[in-house]
Amino acid sequence: MKFIAWIIAWLAYWLMFVMPAVAEIAPEYPFPITSIESGDQFARIPDWSQITLRSLPSIQEDGEFAATADVNNAAGYDLSRNWKAGQTADQYLKLGDLQTSFYPQIFNLYSIGQI
């Protein structure tokens, strides 16, 4: 009988204190997630095969950025822009914005078709 009381007390403790803490650690993600394992290690990472600029969360506030002529000349394109709340990244980013992070200039139509 004491054992059953102990189990009930342990279960109540688990449900009231441990489970809420675990729920706070495991957030909901606004984009697709995949799991990977390597040996005894486990990670949750973005599933890049399912993510597009359009599928990223939309911007929350209207805004604008005005670049100077010197900055635009250095970048090689006009960095100035404005955006509205609700727009997704495909609507306010420019190809040049991705130039030094994704290097789209190294792809040709054939290699893009293979992705």
C-alpha positions in Angstrom: 0.0 0.0 0.0 2.8 2.4 0.8 4.4 1.6 -2.6 1.2 2.6 -4.4 1.0 5.8 -2.4 4.6 6.5 -3.3 3.9 5.9 -7.0 0.9 8.2 -6.9 2.9 11.0 -5.1 5.8 10.6 -7.6 3.4 10.7 -10.6 1.7 13.8 -9.2 5.1 15.5 -8.7 6.1 14.6 -12.2 2.9 16.0 -13.8 2.9 19.2 -11.8 6.6 20.2 -11.8 8.6 18.2 -14.3 6.3 18.1 -17.3 5.7 21.9 -17.5 9.5 22.4 -17.3 10.0 20.0 -20.2 7.3 21.7 -22.2 9.1 25.0 -21.8 12.4 23.5 -23.0 10.8 22.0 -26.2 9.4 25.1 -28.0 7.2 25.1 -31.0 9.1 26.1 -34.2 7.6 28.3 -36.9 9.3 26.1 -39.6 9.8 22.4 -40.3 12.3 20.6 -38.1 14.1 17.3 -38.7 16.0 15.1 -36.2 19.5 13.8 -36.7 21.5 11.3 -34.7 25.2 10.7 -34.6 26.3 8.0 -32.2 24.8 8.9 -28.8 24.1 12.5 -29.8 20.8 13.8 -31.0 19.8 17.2 -32.5 16.8 18.9 -34.0 17.7 21.1 -36.9 15.8 23.1 -39.5 14.6 20.9 -42.4 16.1 23.0 -45.2 14.5 20.8 -47.9 11.1 22.1 -46.7 12.0 25.8 -46.0 11.7 28.6 -48.5 11.9 32.4 -48.1 8.1 32.4 -48.4 7.6 29.8 -45.6 9.7 31.8 -43.0 7.6 33.8 -40.5 6.4 37.1 -41.8 7.8 40.4 -40.7 5.9 41.9 -37.7 6.1 45.7 -38.3 6.3 48.1 -41.2 9.8 49.6 -41.8 12.3 50.9 -44.2 16.0 51.2 -44.8 17.6 54.0 -46.8 21.1 53.4 -47.9 23.5 56.1 -48.9 24.9 56.3 -52.5 28.3 55.3 -51.2 26.9 52.1 -49.6 24.9 51.2 -52.7 28.0 51.7 -54.9 30.1 49.5 -52.6 27.4 46.8 -52.6 26.8 47.0 -56.3 23.0 47.4 -56.0 20.5 49.5 -54.2 20.2 48.3 -50.6 17.3 50.7 -49.8 13.9 49.2 -49.3 10.7 49.4 -47.3 8.4 46.6 -46.1 5.0 46.1 -44.6 3.9 44.0 -41.7 2.8 40.5 -43.0 5.3 40.4 -45.8 7.5 37.3 -46.1 11.2 37.3 -46.8 10.7 36.5 -50.5 8.9 39.9 -50.8 11.5 42.2 -49.2 14.8 40.5 -49.7 16.9 40.9 -52.8 19.2 38.4 -54.5 22.2 40.5 -53.5 21.2 40.2 -49.8 22.0 36.5 -50.1 25.2 36.9 -52.1 27.6 36.4 -49.2 25.6 33.9 -47.2 24.3 31.4 -49.8 26.6 32.3 -52.8 23.8 31.9 -55.4 26.3 33.1 -58.0 28.1 29.8 -58.0 25.0 27.9 -59.3 23.9 27.5 -62.9 20.5 26.3 -64.1 21.7 22.7 -64.3 23.0 22.7 -60.7 19.8 24.4 -59.4 17.7 21.7 -61.1 19.7 19.0 -59.3 18.9 20.4 -55.9 
